[in-house]
Amino acid sequence: RNPVKIPRDFLSEHSRDNNRERDCAGNMADRLTQLQDAVNSLADQFCNAIGVLQQCAPPASFSNIQTAINKDQPANPTEEYAQLFAALIARTAKDVDVLIDSLPSEESTAVLQAASLRQLEEENHDAAARLEEVVYRGDVLLEKIQSALADIAQSQLRTRNGAPSQPSPTES
């Protein structure tokens, strides 16, 4: 009996993508998108399973017609394909269940949103305070730099005019 050759990444690619998406922290819109993608994937798998099973099904026998059976085909590939697609569909259905369970319930949505907004407001307030401190230090540093540049410019003017580079005690 010839085993069905399926690429290694055929089964694991879908599972890996779903696990990666599930591991990513995201908001409800991301989870809804993931859920929609998983349901679409499930529909694709059902269509592919039906198509492959239909393609591999043995021909129906009719009383007056004889058909030639393809000798290259394994004796019963439909059983192997059925197991393959059953595993794939079951895994995707489990992913759909996990995504549905990860969605917030209607009762806790308002409470969760209020708590999330409070946390975001606190983070925003802290970030604004840090920004104000950085801007203040930047302004102080800018004043020092401008003062140093003014001193350098005055020193260069005095040097060009032949005056000593150090200010005289009368200038101070």
Stockholm file with secondary structure:
# STOCKHOLM 1.0

chainA/1-172         RNPVKIPRDFLSEHSRDNNRERDCAGNMADRLTQLQDAVNSLADQFCNAIGVLQQCAPPASFSNIQTAINKDQPANPTEEYAQLFAALIARTAKDVDVLIDSLPSEESTAVLQAASLRQLEEENHDAAARLEEVVYRGDVLLEKIQSALADIAQSQLRTRNGAPSQPSPTES
#=GR chainA/1-172 SS CCCCCCCHHHHHHHHHHHHHHHHSCCCHHHHHHHHHHHHHHHHHHHHHHHHHHHHHSCCCCCSSCCCCCCTTSCSCHHHHHHHHHHHHHHHHHHHHHHHHHHSCCHHHHHHHHHHHHHHHHHHHHHHHHHHHHHHHHHHHHHHHHHHHHHHHHHHHHHHHTTCCSSCCTTTC
#=GC SS_cons         CCCCCCCHHHHHHHHHHHHHHHHSCCCHHHHHHHHHHHHHHHHHHHHHHHHHHHHHSCCCCCSSCCCCCCTTSCSCHHHHHHHHHHHHHHHHHHHHHHHHHHSCCHHHHHHHHHHHHHHHHHHHHHHHHHHHHHHHHHHHHHHHHHHHHHHHHHHHHHHHTTCCSSCCTTTC
//
